Amino acid sequence: MNLTSYPYVPKYIVIRKYKDYNIYDLKSDESYIIDDEAYELLDYSDGLTTVEQILDKFPIAKQNEIQEGLSQYLDLGILSLSEIPVEDRKDGNLESQLKTLEHQKVPFKNPFKMPYLKNLMINITERCNLTCKHCYITEKNKVDMPFEDLIDLIYEFYDLQGIRLILTGGEPLLYSKFKELLVELKTIPLEKVLLSNGTLILELDESILDLLKENYFEVFISLDGLEESHNDFRNSQCFNETVEGIKRLSERGIKVSINTMIHKENLTEFDEMYKLIDSIGEIKNWSIDIPTFDENTPKDIREKYEISYDEGGEVLKNYGWGVIYETPSEGEPFEYACGPYLMAVDVLGTITKCGFFYEQSVGNVFELGLEESWKRVQKDLNWSINDLKCKEIGCEFLEDCRGGCRYRALKDTGDIRGVDSYKCYQFGKLK
């Protein structure tokens, strides 16, 4: 290591302060927990201070240890080295890098008690090119969230120690300023997730794919069965476009995952789906869930697609239960039910727990601001596992299950603290 070189935190590294300091590598998806002294070393690594100058900030007796720490960070990709000060570099990424460094120096303002606001789901548009049978967005105003409001909301999320931004719709690729959004996001270091039906991927300009990759986006694509069952469930002859879209993302080196809803038409297809997904390309995650049909769902739709608890539980038992949202970090108390760090905002600014709970809104984010919005979600829409019926009956699987889906429990039992019977069958609590 050259003592006259300049260590700096690359733009794909995000540092957050929760109970401890957390490091997120957006490129590799690795995460680390560090102590105050280790963070101090990163804080000095500003791209303007040499290795030698950093070592001089520590007692002589610790300098060998600090130099070893620098070497380890370099090996892990948490730090990079420049032979000249970062502000003097002429590599074409200067403006982006300096903006990123500026954001990384935002004071660790965290006004919340646990659980923290780590995941923000934003419905950026209600426009969609499909009419899927299970869609819960029943009132489509066909509008986009105003661009300036959206950008302000994302910056506020970043400044409040957020880490995972989830963009959804409608179909988010139909957002009128989608490319401009990706350009702006390049300077905001966050984990970024796009939830898409996948039918428009083949139509995307190459520049959009470049921006998705430069932003380290993970794109979740919906694939709800083999060709006939997927097309039927999505109410469109879109299977081939979806599969080819997944392949295109994978071939471009963009992180791609797959969402699958279990329904009657695909119950017997999961072995073949596994083979199909394995053959498509490099897939990061396969997330499996069960659609919730409620009183607003037409009777014929429920009869055709809704599965029994034991049918759903059997698929979940064999293929797992993928998640899009972060689980508790090491050292944080196991206290809350599903999605403890999640808040959702719809296209009009309505605040709720997740996309299913818009009837249980706690206000409007554009009127309250994000900080006050999360405090209301914490107070009214974060449920302690100690209050669930699962705890009352002494379920031995509660720590792994976390009570399942609260919305599904509400619709099945009429009680927000009731049991999610699909999860009970998955874990063998019910047979």
C-alpha positions in Angstrom: 0.0 0.0 0.0 1.4 3.4 -1.1 1.5 5.7 1.9 1.0 8.7 -0.3 -2.2 7.4 -2.0 -5.7 8.6 -1.1 -8.3 6.1 0.3 -11.9 6.8 -0.3 -15.3 5.1 0.1 -16.5 4.1 -3.4 -20.0 5.1 -4.5 -21.3 1.5 -4.2 -20.7 1.5 -0.4 -23.3 2.8 2.0 -22.8 3.4 5.7 -25.7 3.4 8.1 -26.0 3.9 11.9 -28.6 1.7 13.5 -27.8 0.0 16.7 -24.2 -0.3 15.3 -22.6 1.0 12.1 -23.7 -1.1 9.1 -21.9 -1.2 5.8 -23.8 -2.2 2.7 -22.0 -3.1 -0.6 -24.5 -2.3 -3.3 -22.3 -4.1 -5.9 -21.8 -7.4 -4.2 -24.8 -7.3 -1.8 -22.5 -8.0 1.1 -23.1 -6.3 4.4 -20.9 -5.8 7.5 -21.3 -4.5 11.0 -18.4 -2.4 12.5 -17.6 -0.7 15.7 -16.9 3.0 16.4 -13.1 2.7 15.8 -13.6 1.0 12.5 -16.0 3.7 11.4 -13.6 6.4 12.4 -11.1 4.9 10.0 -13.7 5.1 7.2 -14.6 8.6 8.1 -11.0 9.7 7.6 -10.9 8.0 4.2 -12.4 11.0 2.3 -10.3 10.8 -0.9 -8.4 13.9 0.2 -6.3 12.5 3.0 -3.3 10.2 2.3 -2.8 6.8 4.0 0.2 8.4 5.9 -2.0 11.3 7.2 -4.7 8.9 8.3 -2.2 6.8 10.3 -0.8 9.9 12.0 -4.3 10.5 13.4 -3.9 7.4 15.6 -1.4 6.6 18.4 1.8 5.0 17.2 1.0 1.8 19.1 -2.1 1.3 17.0 -0.8 2.3 13.6 0.1 -1.2 12.4 -3.4 -2.4 13.4 -4.9 0.6 11.5 -2.9 -0.2 8.4 -4.0 -3.8 8.5 -7.6 -2.5 8.8 -7.1 -0.3 5.7 -5.7 -3.3 3.8 -8.7 -5.4 4.8 -11.1 -2.7 3.7 -9.3 -2.5 0.3 -9.5 -6.3 -0.1 -13.2 -6.3 0.6 -13.8 -3.4 -1.7 -15.1 -1.2 1.1 -12.3 1.3 0.3 -10.6 2.2 -3.0 -7.3 4.0 -3.6 -6.5 7.0 -5.8 -3.0 8.1 -6.5 -4.2 11.8 -6.6 -6.9 13.5 -4.5 -10.4 12.4 -5.6 -11.4 16.0 -6.4 -8.5 16.2 -9.0 -9.5 13.0 -10.9 -10.6 13.4 -14.6 -12.1 10.0 -15.2 -15.6 11.2 -16.2 -17.2 10.1 -12.9 -15.9 13.0 -10.9 -19.2 14.8 -10.4 -21.0 11.6 -9.5 -18.3 10.5 -7.1 -18.1 13.9 -5.3 -21.9 14.0 -4.9 -21.8 10.5 -3.5 -19.1 11.4 -1.1 -21.1 14.4 0.0 -24.1 12.2 0.7 -22.0 9.7 2.5 -21.0 12.4 4.9 -24.6 13.3 5.9 -24.7 13.4 9.7 -26.1 10.2 11.1 -29.5 11.6 12.0 -31.7 8.8 13.3 -34.6 10.2 15.3 -36.3 6.9 15.6 -36.4 4.2 18.2 -36.2 0.6 16.8 -37.5 -0.6 14.4 -35.8 1.9 12.1 -37.1 3.0 8.7 -34.9 0.9 6.4 -37.2 0.0 3.5 -39.4 2.5 1.6 -41.8 1.2 -1.1 -43.0 3.9 -3.5 -45.8 3.5 -6.0 -44.4 5.8 -8.7 -47.2 5.3 -11.1 -50.7 3.7 -11.3 -50.4 3.2 -15.0 -50.1 -0.4 -16.1 -50.2 -2.4 -19.4 -51.7 -5.5 -17.8 -54.9 -6.3 -15.9 -53.8 -9.2 -13.6 -56.4 -11.3 -12.0 -55.0 -10.8 -8.4 -54.2 -7.1 -8.6 -55.1 -5.2 -5.4 -54.8 -1.7 -6.9 -58.4 -1.5 -7.8 -58.8 2.3 -8.3 -56.3 3.3 -11.0 -56.1 7.1 -11.4 -53.6 6.5 -14.3 -51.3 9.1 -12.7 -47.6 9.4 -11.9 -46.1 10.7 -8.7 -44.8 14.2 -9.5 -41.1 14.0 -10.3 -39.9 16.7 -7.9 -42.0 15.2 -5.0 -40.6 11.8 -5.7 -36.9 13.0 -5.7 -37.5 15.0 -2.5 -39.0 11.9 -0.9 -36.1 9.7 -1.8 -33.5 12.3 -0.5 -35.4 12.5 2.7 -35.4 8.7 3.0 -31.7 8.7 2.5 -31.1 11.4 5.1 -33.2 9.5 7.6 -30.8 6.4 7.3 -32.9 4.5 4.8 -31.1 1.8 2.9 -33.6 -0.1 0.6 -35.7 1.8 -2.0 -38.4 -0.3 -3.7 -40.1 1.2 -6.8 -43.4 -0.3 -7.9 -46.6 0.6 -9.6 -48.7 -0.1 -11.7 -45.8 -0.9 -14.0 -42.9 1.4 -12.9 -41.3 1.2 -16.4 -44.3 3.3 -17.6 -43.3 6.2 -15.3 -43.2 9.3 -17.6 -39.7 10.4 -16.3 -38.2 6.9 -15.7 -34.9 7.7 -17.4 -34.5 11.0 -15.6 -35.2 9.2 -12.3 -32.4 6.7 -13.0 -30.0 9.5 -13.8 -30.8 11.3 -10.5 -30.6 8.1 -8.5 -27.0 7.5 -9.6 -25.8 10.0 -7.0 -27.9 8.6 -4.2 -26.3 5.5 -2.7 -29.2 3.1 -1.8 -30.1 -0.5 -2.4 -32.5 -0.1 -5.3 -35.3 -2.6 -6.2 -37.7 -2.4 -9.2 -40.9 -4.5 -9.2 -42.0 -5.1 -12.7 -44.2 -7.5 -14.7 -41.3 -7.8 -17.2 -43.3 -7.4 -20.3 -41.5 -4.1 -21.4 -37.9 -5.2 -20.8 -37.4 -6.1 -24.5 -38.5 -2.6 -25.5 -36.1 -0.7 -23.2 -33.4 1.5 -24.8 -29.9 0.3 -24.1 -29.2 3.5 -22.1 -32.0 2.5 -19.6 -30.3 -0.9 -19.1 -27.0 0.9 -18.6 -28.5 3.1 -16.0 -30.1 0.1 -14.2 -26.7 -1.6 -14.0 -24.9 1.6 -12.9 -27.4 2.0 -10.1 -26.9 -1.6 -9.0 -30.7 -2.2 -9.3 -32.2 -5.5 -8.5 -35.2 -6.1 -10.8 -37.9 -8.4 -9.6 -39.9 -9.9 -12.4 -43.3 -11.6 -12.0 -43.5 -15.1 -13.4 -46.6 -16.9 -12.2 -46.4 -20.3 -13.8 -45.5 -22.0 -17.1 -46.8 -20.4 -20.3 -50.5 -21.2 -20.1 -51.0 -20.6 -16.4 -48.9 -17.4 -16.4 -50.8 -15.9 -19.3 -54.1 -16.8 -17.8 -53.2 -15.3 -14.4 -51.7 -12.2 -16.0 -54.7 -11.9 -18.4 -52.3 -11.4 -21.3 -50.2 -13.5 -23.8 -47.0 -12.2 -22.2 -45.1 -15.3 -21.0 -42.5 -15.3 -23.8 -41.9 -11.5 -23.6 -41.4 -11.9 -19.8 -39.0 -14.8 -20.1 -37.0 -13.1 -22.8 -36.9 -9.9 -20.7 -35.5 -11.8 -17.8 -32.8 -13.3 -20.1 -31.9 -9.8 -21.4 -31.4 -8.4 -17.9 -29.3 -11.4 -16.9 -27.2 -11.2 -20.0 -26.5 -7.5 -19.3 -25.2 -8.3 -15.8 -28.2 -6.7 -14.1 -29.3 -8.3 -10.9 -32.6 -10.0 -11.6 -34.9 -11.9 -9.3 -38.3 -13.6 -9.8 -41.6 -13.3 -8.0 -44.1 -16.1 -8.2 -47.7 -16.1 -6.8 -49.1 -19.6 -6.0 -52.5 -20.2 -7.4 -54.6 -23.2 -8.5 -53.4 -23.1 -12.1 -49.7 -23.4 -11.2 -49.8 -25.7 -8.2 -48.4 -28.7 -10.0 -45.8 -26.7 -12.0 -43.2 -25.8 -9.5 -40.8 -28.6 -10.3 -40.9 -27.5 -14.0 -40.7 -23.8 -13.0 -37.5 -24.6 -11.0 -35.9 -26.1 -14.1 -37.1 -23.2 -16.3 -35.7 -20.6 -13.9 -32.5 -22.5 -13.6 -32.1 -22.4 -17.4 -32.9 -18.7 -17.9 -29.6 -17.2 -16.6 -28.2 -16.0 -13.3 -31.1 -15.4 -11.0 -30.4 -13.9 -7.6 -33.7 -14.8 -5.7 -36.9 -16.7 -6.4 -39.5 -15.2 -4.1 -42.7 -17.1 -3.7 -45.9 -15.7 -2.1 -49.6 -16.3 -2.0 -52.1 -13.7 -3.3 -54.7 -12.5 -0.9 -58.2 -12.4 -2.2 -60.7 -10.3 -0.2 -64.3 -9.1 -0.3 -63.6 -7.0 -3.3 -62.4 -9.9 -5.4 -65.0 -11.3 -7.8 -66.4 -14.7 -6.8 -65.3 -16.4 -10.1 -61.7 -15.2 -9.6 -61.6 -16.6 -6.1 -63.0 -19.9 -7.1 -60.6 -20.3 -10.0 -57.3 -19.2 -8.3 -57.6 -19.3 -4.5 -55.8 -22.2 -2.9 -56.4 -24.0 0.4 -54.1 -23.6 3.4 -52.6 -27.0 3.0 -51.9 -26.6 -0.7 -50.2 -23.3 -0.2 -48.3 -24.5 2.8 -47.0 -27.5 0.9 -45.5 -25.4 -1.9 -44.0 -23.0 0.7 -42.5 -25.9 2.6 -40.8 -27.3 -0.5 -39.7 -24.1 -2.2 -39.3 -21.6 0.7 -40.7 -18.1 1.1 -38.6 -15.4 -0.6 -38.5 -11.9 0.9 -37.9 -8.5 -0.7 -37.6 -6.7 2.7 -34.8 -6.7 5.1 -34.9 -8.9 8.3 -33.5 -7.7 11.6 -29.7 -7.0 11.7 -27.5 -8.9 14.1 -27.9 -7.7 17.7 -31.4 -6.1 17.1 -34.2 -7.5 19.2 -36.6 -10.0 17.7 -39.7 -8.2 18.5 -41.9 -7.3 15.5 -44.0 -9.1 13.0 -43.6 -9.0 9.2 -41.9 -6.1 7.5 -40.8 -4.2 10.7 -38.7 -1.7 8.7 -41.1 -1.2 5.9 -43.3 1.8 4.9 -45.3 2.2 1.7 -46.3 5.4 -0.1 -48.8 5.4 -3.0 -48.7 7.7 -6.0 -50.8 10.3 -4.2 -48.6 10.3 -1.0 -50.9 8.0 1.1 -48.8 6.4 3.9 -49.3 2.9 5.1 -47.4 -0.2 6.2 -47.3 -2.0 2.9 -49.1 -2.0 -0.4 -52.0 -4.0 1.0 -52.9 -1.7 3.8 -53.9 1.5 2.1 -57.3 1.3 3.8 -55.4 1.7 7.1 -53.5 4.9 6.1 -52.0 7.1 8.8 -51.8 10.3 6.7 -50.1 11.8 3.6 -46.3 12.0 3.4 -46.4 15.2 1.4 -48.2 16.9 4.2 -46.5 15.3 7.2 -43.0 14.7 5.9 -41.3 11.3 6.0 -40.0 11.5 9.6 -43.5 12.1 11.1 -45.0 9.5 8.7 -42.7 6.8 10.0 -43.4 7.6 13.6 -47.1 7.2 12.9 -46.5 3.8 11.2 -44.4 2.7 14.1 -47.2 3.7 16.5 -50.2 2.3 14.7 -49.0 -0.3 12.1 -46.0 -2.2 13.6 -47.2 -5.2 15.5 -45.2 -6.8 18.3 -45.0 -10.6 18.0 -45.9 -10.7 21.7 -49.4 -9.4 20.8 -50.0 -12.0 18.1 -52.3 -15.0 18.5 -49.3 -17.1 17.6 -47.6 -16.1 20.8 -50.8 -16.7 22.8 -51.0 -20.4 21.6 -47.2 -20.8 22.2 -46.2 -21.5 18.6 -42.7 -22.9 18.6 -42.1 -21.7 15.0 -42.7 -18.0 15.7 -39.1 -16.8 15.5 -38.8 -18.3 12.0 -42.3 -17.5 10.8 -42.7 -14.0 12.5 -46.4 -14.6 12.3 -46.6 -14.5 8.5 -48.6 -11.8 6.6 -50.6 -9.5 8.8 -52.9 -8.5 5.9 -53.7 -12.1 5.1 -54.3 -12.8 8.8 -56.7 -9.9 8.9 -58.7 -11.0 5.9 -58.8 -14.7 7.0 -59.6 -14.2 10.6 -60.9 -10.6 10.9 -58.2 -9.9 13.4 -54.9 -8.1 12.6 -53.2 -10.2 15.3 -54.6 -13.5 14.1 -52.7 -16.4 12.5 -51.6 -16.7 8.9 -52.8 -20.3 8.3 -50.7 -20.7 5.2 -47.6 -20.3 7.3 -49.0 -22.6 9.9 -49.2 -25.3 7.3 -45.8 -24.5 5.9 -44.2 -25.1 9.3 -46.3 -28.1 10.2 -48.2 -26.3 13.0 -51.4 -27.3 11.2 -51.8 -30.5 9.2 
